Amino acid sequence: MCAGNVFKEGFLWGGALSANQCEGAYLKDGKGLSVADVLPGGMISEVINPPNGKFPSHEAIDFYHRYKEDIKLFAEMGFKCLRMSIAWTRIFPNGDDEFPNEEGLRFYDDVFNELLKYNIEPVVTLSHYEMPLNLVDKYGGWKNRKLIGFFEKYAKVVFERYKEKVKYWLTFNEMNTILHMTFIGGGITFKDEDNRREIIYQSIHNQFVANAKVTKLCHEINKDSLIGCMINYGCIYPMACRPLDSMEALEMDRKTLFFTDVLVRGYYPSYIKRFFKENNINIKLEEDDLSLIKENTVDYIGISYYMSRVASSNKEDKEMANGNIFKMLKNPYLEASEWGWQIDPVGLRYSLNTLYDRYQKPIFIVENGLGAIDTINEEGEINDDYRIGYLREHISALKEAISDGVDVIGYTSWGPIDIVSASTGELKKRYGFIYVDKDDDGNGTLERRKKKSFYWYKKVIESNGEILI
């Protein structure tokens, strides 16, 4: 175990939110519809008519009107940063508008000013599962190259507007999830005759080009800004020491590492070229695409880490576990959360070392947390020791990774205040240090209440990660 405190001065402790899961006010002040606004049961569900006519994200926890109250609570915990997203549809309601929406721009001015008042650094994601729905309906989402220009225009507006307020940027949230959630990750729908894989990888290429253009733009507008990519990542273990299990684990891992290989190293790796050839995938490139990608790599890697996975070449291994967005085999050596997510703190250390050994780029853990059912006891307290235990073990693993030599910028726990769950659309699946009085049927006062973990995390930050008891 590492001895002493390993977190450097200025380590960015905080929490992470997304606009569509916390803001509410989904059509307020000129905002347009996003893909998230038509998903009643969470990000993984189909686009359907919602039961009882309610979309949880439409009001969410009303951060839009209560951000001052919430940020004050974050400041009380001692947050050094808040990872959040700008709702693209607050700035360009349809995505292809000629001019930006001033009311939307002003809202984020106010949020950033409130954060900076408490010396909380905004860490801002440009696109967090909330692209304008019009870009899907009119252009077909990211399979259409025209989206590159729309995204670049949007990024230019916010970079110029907030260049004095935001230093840390992320382009696409969990970019690799487009492989698993094509609608929410890329605004993609299919016809029966489509070559689905080719469409998905063409959309990914278009996002790569957009990422490069926006990275270039960010550095030009403010040379002191840092802009990163972001993936959902967890290491993959072979189920057994069968050689083919290890090969299966390698190939599964490459499906995610392909994204960072391109965004961080700046080129398409040889293994993906073989995959394209063997699966009749032909990507349309424009003349400067590859040079643009090569010359505009990211400054750091953002990751969400919730769980590891296992791989097997044996078709008899069929026992499954629940996952965030991935179908996965059950690891018999791990416990699981109430939602069946396998808990593996050691996997965080393993994952951080894997990424840093491969890229030697700073890593920012921008999501990690435990979704659980919280109850209020007779004294009005919420004793979420299970959440404290989960976070303590993961931060301990993070300390080990830093002692291994991994350069980690910061740690933002997912959902520092209860929000709508992305994977299920529920409010009973709570992640926060702060309880919000609202249930899955939309009932409640929206009153904020501190949980036991609120005071624990405050001590963690005060001690710069040294006190975890």
C-alpha positions in Angstrom: 0.0 0.0 0.0 1.2 3.6 -0.7 2.5 5.5 2.3 1.5 9.1 3.0 -0.5 11.5 0.8 0.1 11.1 -2.9 -2.3 13.7 -4.3 -0.5 16.7 -5.6 -1.4 20.2 -4.6 -4.2 21.5 -6.8 -5.7 18.1 -7.4 -9.3 18.7 -8.7 -11.8 17.1 -6.3 -15.4 17.6 -7.1 -18.5 16.1 -8.6 -20.0 15.5 -12.1 -23.4 16.3 -13.6 -25.0 16.5 -17.1 -27.4 19.1 -18.2 -30.1 16.7 -19.3 -30.1 14.8 -16.0 -30.2 17.8 -13.6 -31.4 21.0 -15.3 -35.0 20.4 -16.2 -36.7 23.4 -17.8 -36.4 21.5 -21.0 -38.1 24.1 -23.2 -37.4 27.2 -21.1 -35.9 30.4 -22.5 -35.7 29.3 -26.0 -34.2 25.8 -25.5 -34.9 23.3 -28.2 -35.6 19.5 -28.0 -32.6 17.2 -27.6 -32.4 13.5 -28.1 -32.5 13.1 -24.3 -35.8 14.9 -24.1 -37.6 12.1 -26.0 -36.2 9.2 -23.9 -38.7 8.7 -21.1 -37.1 5.7 -19.5 -33.5 6.6 -19.6 -30.7 6.5 -22.2 -30.9 2.8 -23.0 -34.6 2.6 -23.6 -36.3 3.0 -27.0 -37.9 6.2 -28.1 -41.5 5.5 -27.2 -44.6 7.2 -25.8 -43.9 7.5 -22.1 -46.0 5.7 -19.6 -48.2 8.2 -17.6 -47.0 10.9 -20.1 -44.0 11.8 -18.0 -40.4 12.3 -19.0 -38.2 12.4 -15.9 -35.6 14.7 -17.5 -38.2 17.4 -18.3 -38.1 18.7 -14.8 -35.2 16.6 -13.4 -34.1 18.2 -10.1 -34.7 21.7 -11.5 -31.0 22.7 -11.3 -31.9 25.4 -13.9 -33.7 27.4 -11.2 -31.8 26.1 -8.1 -28.2 26.1 -9.3 -27.2 28.8 -6.7 -28.5 26.6 -3.8 -26.8 23.5 -5.2 -23.5 25.2 -5.9 -23.5 26.7 -2.4 -23.7 23.1 -1.1 -20.9 21.9 -3.4 -18.8 24.8 -2.1 -19.6 23.8 1.5 -18.1 20.3 0.7 -15.0 22.2 -0.6 -15.3 21.3 -4.3 -12.3 22.4 -6.4 -14.2 21.7 -9.6 -17.6 20.8 -11.0 -17.8 18.7 -14.2 -21.0 19.7 -16.0 -22.2 20.0 -19.6 -23.7 22.8 -21.7 -27.0 21.8 -23.3 -26.3 22.2 -27.0 -30.0 23.0 -27.5 -29.8 26.0 -25.1 -27.2 27.6 -27.4 -28.5 26.4 -30.8 -32.1 25.1 -30.2 -32.2 23.3 -33.6 -28.5 22.8 -34.1 -28.5 24.5 -37.5 -29.7 27.9 -36.3 -28.0 31.0 -37.9 -27.6 32.7 -34.5 -27.1 31.4 -31.0 -29.8 31.8 -28.3 -28.7 34.6 -26.0 -30.8 33.5 -23.1 -29.1 30.1 -23.1 -25.6 31.7 -23.2 -26.6 34.0 -20.3 -27.7 31.1 -18.2 -24.3 29.4 -18.4 -22.6 32.8 -17.8 -24.6 32.9 -14.5 -23.7 29.3 -13.6 -20.0 29.8 -14.3 -20.0 33.1 -12.3 -21.6 31.3 -9.4 -19.0 28.5 -9.5 -16.1 30.9 -9.8 -17.4 33.0 -6.8 -16.6 29.9 -4.7 -13.3 29.2 -6.6 -14.9 26.1 -8.2 -13.3 25.3 -11.6 -15.9 24.5 -14.3 -15.0 21.3 -16.3 -17.3 21.5 -19.2 -18.5 18.8 -21.7 -19.7 20.1 -25.0 -22.0 17.2 -25.9 -23.3 14.9 -23.2 -26.0 12.8 -24.8 -28.1 15.8 -25.7 -27.6 16.7 -29.3 -30.4 18.7 -31.0 -33.2 16.4 -32.1 -33.6 18.5 -35.3 -30.1 17.3 -36.4 -31.4 13.8 -36.2 -34.7 14.4 -38.0 -33.3 16.7 -40.7 -29.8 15.4 -41.3 -29.7 11.8 -39.9 -27.4 12.6 -37.0 -23.6 12.1 -37.0 -23.7 9.8 -40.1 -24.1 13.1 -42.0 -20.8 15.1 -42.3 -22.7 18.4 -42.1 -22.8 17.9 -38.4 -19.1 18.6 -38.2 -19.8 22.2 -39.2 -22.7 22.6 -36.8 -20.7 21.3 -33.9 -17.7 23.5 -34.8 -20.0 26.6 -34.9 -21.5 25.7 -31.5 -18.1 25.1 -30.0 -16.7 28.4 -31.4 -19.5 30.4 -29.8 -19.1 28.9 -26.3 -15.2 28.9 -26.5 -15.3 32.6 -27.3 -18.0 33.4 -24.8 -16.5 31.6 -21.8 -12.8 31.8 -22.6 -12.2 33.8 -19.4 -14.3 31.4 -17.2 -13.6 27.8 -18.4 -10.2 26.3 -18.6 -11.1 22.6 -18.8 -13.2 21.2 -21.7 -14.3 17.8 -22.9 -15.7 17.2 -26.4 -18.0 14.1 -26.4 -19.2 12.3 -23.3 -18.3 8.6 -23.3 -17.6 8.7 -27.0 -17.3 4.9 -27.3 -21.0 4.4 -26.3 -22.0 5.2 -29.8 -21.2 1.5 -30.5 -23.9 0.5 -28.0 -26.4 3.3 -28.0 -26.4 4.6 -31.5 -29.3 7.0 -31.1 -28.2 8.8 -27.9 -24.5 8.6 -28.8 -24.8 9.6 -32.5 -28.4 10.4 -33.3 -28.4 7.4 -35.6 -31.4 5.5 -36.9 -31.3 2.7 -39.4 -33.2 1.2 -42.3 -33.5 -2.6 -42.7 -31.1 -2.6 -45.7 -28.4 -0.5 -44.1 -24.8 -1.7 -43.4 -25.1 -0.8 -39.8 -21.5 -1.2 -38.8 -20.4 1.0 -41.7 -22.8 3.7 -40.7 -21.7 3.6 -37.1 -18.0 3.8 -38.0 -18.6 6.6 -40.5 -20.4 8.5 -37.7 -17.5 7.9 -35.4 -15.1 9.2 -38.1 -17.2 12.3 -38.4 -17.0 12.8 -34.7 -13.2 12.3 -34.8 -12.9 15.1 -37.4 -15.2 17.3 -35.4 -13.1 16.6 -32.3 -9.9 17.6 -34.1 -11.5 20.8 -35.5 -12.8 21.8 -32.1 -9.5 20.9 -30.3 -7.7 23.2 -32.8 -10.3 25.9 -32.2 -10.0 25.7 -28.5 -6.3 26.1 -28.5 -6.5 29.0 -30.9 -9.1 30.9 -28.9 -7.4 30.4 -25.5 -3.9 28.9 -25.5 -4.2 28.2 -21.7 -7.3 26.0 -22.1 -7.0 22.2 -21.9 -9.4 20.0 -23.9 -9.8 16.3 -23.5 -11.7 13.3 -24.9 -13.8 11.1 -22.7 -14.6 7.4 -22.8 -16.4 4.9 -20.6 -13.6 2.6 -19.6 -13.1 -0.4 -17.5 -10.4 -3.1 -17.8 -11.3 -6.5 -19.1 -10.1 -9.7 -17.5 -9.9 -13.1 -19.2 -12.4 -15.5 -17.6 -9.7 -18.2 -17.3 -6.1 -18.7 -18.3 -7.2 -20.1 -21.7 -5.2 -18.3 -24.3 -8.3 -17.7 -26.4 -9.9 -16.0 -23.3 -7.0 -13.5 -23.2 -7.3 -12.9 -26.9 -11.0 -12.3 -26.5 -10.2 -9.8 -23.7 -7.7 -8.0 -25.9 -10.2 -7.7 -28.8 -12.9 -6.4 -26.4 -10.6 -3.9 -25.0 -9.6 -2.6 -28.4 -13.2 -1.7 -29.2 -12.8 1.0 -26.6 -9.1 1.8 -27.0 -9.7 2.4 -30.7 -11.3 5.7 -29.7 -8.4 6.9 -27.6 -5.8 5.5 -30.1 -7.2 7.9 -32.6 -7.9 10.9 -30.3 -4.7 10.7 -28.3 -2.2 9.2 -30.8 -3.7 10.8 -33.9 -4.1 7.8 -36.3 -6.2 4.8 -37.1 -4.5 1.7 -35.7 -3.7 -1.4 -37.8 -6.1 -3.7 -35.9 -9.1 -1.5 -36.8 -8.0 -1.4 -40.5 -8.1 -5.2 -40.5 -11.6 -5.1 -38.8 -12.9 -2.7 -41.5 -11.5 -4.9 -44.3 -13.0 -8.1 -42.9 -16.4 -6.5 -42.2 -16.9 -4.6 -45.5 -16.6 -1.2 -43.8 -15.6 1.6 -46.1 -15.2 4.9 -44.5 -15.4 8.0 -46.7 -12.5 10.4 -45.9 -11.9 13.9 -47.1 -8.5 15.0 -48.1 -7.4 16.7 -44.9 -9.2 14.4 -42.4 -6.2 12.3 -41.4 -3.7 15.1 -41.1 -6.3 17.2 -39.1 -6.7 14.3 -36.7 -3.0 13.7 -36.4 -2.2 17.4 -35.8 -4.9 18.1 -33.2 -4.8 15.4 -30.5 -6.3 16.0 -27.0 -4.5 17.3 -23.9 -5.9 14.7 -21.5 -8.1 11.7 -21.2 -11.4 11.8 -19.3 -12.9 8.5 -18.2 -15.9 7.2 -16.4 -15.2 4.1 -14.4 -18.0 2.1 -12.8 -17.0 -1.6 -13.4 -14.6 -4.0 -15.0 -15.6 -6.8 -17.3 -14.6 -10.3 -18.2 -14.2 -12.1 -21.5 -14.5 -15.7 -22.4 -14.1 -17.8 -25.5 -16.1 -20.6 -24.0 -19.8 -20.5 -25.1 -20.7 -22.4 -21.9 -19.9 -19.2 -19.9 -23.4 -17.7 -20.0 -24.1 -16.2 -16.5 -24.6 -12.5 -17.1 -24.4 -9.4 -14.9 -26.1 -6.1 -15.4 -23.9 -3.3 -16.7 -24.1 0.4 -17.5 -24.3 0.1 -21.3 -22.4 -3.1 -21.9 -23.6 -6.7 -21.9 -21.2 -8.6 -19.6 -20.5 -11.9 -18.1 -20.6 -12.2 -14.4 -17.3 -12.1 -12.5 -17.7 -14.7 -9.6 -15.1 -12.8 -7.5 -17.0 -9.5 -7.3 -19.9 -8.2 -5.4 -22.6 -6.1 -7.1 -24.7 -3.0 -6.4 -28.5 -3.1 -6.0 -28.7 -2.7 -9.8 -26.3 -5.5 -10.5 -23.3 -3.4 -11.4 -20.2 -5.3 -10.4 -18.0 -3.5 -7.9 -14.2 -3.6 -8.6 -12.0 -0.9 -7.0 -8.9 -2.8 -8.0 -10.1 -2.5 -11.6 -9.8 1.3 -11.4 -6.1 1.0 -10.6 -5.7 -1.5 -13.4 -7.5 0.7 -15.9 -5.6 3.8 -15.0 -2.3 2.0 -15.4 -3.4 0.5 -18.7 -4.3 3.9 -20.1 -1.2 5.7 -18.8 1.2 3.0 -19.9 -0.3 3.3 -23.4 -0.5 7.0 -23.8 1.5 8.9 -21.1 -1.2 11.6 -21.1 -2.8 13.0 -17.9 -6.1 11.2 -16.9 -9.1 12.9 -15.4 -11.6 10.6 -13.6 -14.8 12.5 -14.4 -17.3 9.8 -13.3 -17.3 7.2 -10.6 -20.0 6.5 -8.1 -22.6 4.2 -6.6 -26.3 4.2 -7.5 -28.4 3.0 -4.5 -31.7 3.3 -2.8 -31.4 5.8 0.1 -33.8 6.0 3.0 -34.5 8.7 5.6 -34.6 7.4 9.1 -36.7 8.7 12.0 -34.2 11.3 12.9 -34.2 12.7 9.4 -30.8 11.3 8.6 -29.6 9.4 5.5 -26.8 7.1 6.6 -25.4 6.0 3.3 -22.4 4.1 4.6 -22.5 1.8 1.5 -21.7 4.8 -0.7 -18.9 5.9 1.6 -17.4 2.4 1.5 -17.7 2.3 -2.3 -16.0 5.7 -2.8 -13.4 5.0 -0.1 -12.3 1.8 -1.8 -12.1 3.5 -5.2 -10.2 6.5 -4.0 -7.8 4.2 -2.2 -7.3 2.4 -5.6 -6.8 5.8 -7.2 -4.0 6.6 -4.7 -2.3 3.3 -5.6 -2.4 4.2 -9.3 -0.9 7.6 -8.6 1.8 5.9 -6.5 2.4 3.6 -9.6 3.2 6.8 -11.5 -0.1 7.5 -13.2 -0.7 11.3 -13.8 -4.2 12.0 -12.6 -5.6 15.5 -12.8 -8.7 15.1 -10.7 -11.6 13.0 -9.5 -15.3 14.0 -9.8 -17.8 11.6 -8.3 -20.8 11.0 -10.5 -24.0 12.7 -9.3 -22.9 14.7 -6.2 -26.6 15.5 -5.9 -29.3 13.1 -6.8 -30.3 13.3 -10.5 -32.2 11.3 -13.0 -30.4 8.0 -13.8 -29.1 7.9 -17.3 -29.3 4.1 -17.6 -32.8 3.6 -16.3 -34.5 7.1 -16.0 -35.2 6.5 -12.3 -34.8 8.9 -9.4 -34.8 6.2 -6.8 -31.4 5.2 -8.1 -29.5 7.8 -6.2 -25.8 8.7 -6.5 -25.6 12.0 -4.5 -24.1 13.3 -1.4 -27.2 15.5 -1.4 -30.7 14.0 -1.3 -33.4 15.5 -3.5 -37.0 15.0 -2.4 -38.5 13.7 -5.6 -39.7 10.2 -6.7 -40.0 8.3 -9.9 -43.6 9.5 -10.4 -42.5 13.2 -10.2 -43.8 13.7 -6.7 -41.8 15.7 -4.1 -40.8 19.1 -2.9 -37.3 19.1 -4.5 -36.0 19.9 -1.0 -32.2 19.3 -0.7 -30.9 17.3 2.3 -27.3 16.4 3.2 -26.5 12.7 3.5 -23.8 11.2 5.8 -21.5 11.0 2.7 -21.7 14.8 2.4 -19.7 15.2 5.5 -17.4 12.3 4.7 -16.5 13.7 1.2 -15.9 17.1 2.8 -13.2 15.6 5.0 -11.7 13.8 2.0 -11.3 17.1 0.1 -10.1 19.1 3.2 -7.3 16.5 3.7 -6.6 16.3 -0.1 -7.5 12.6 0.0 -5.4 11.7 3.0 -8.4 11.1 5.4 -10.7 8.4 4.0 -12.1 7.0 7.2 
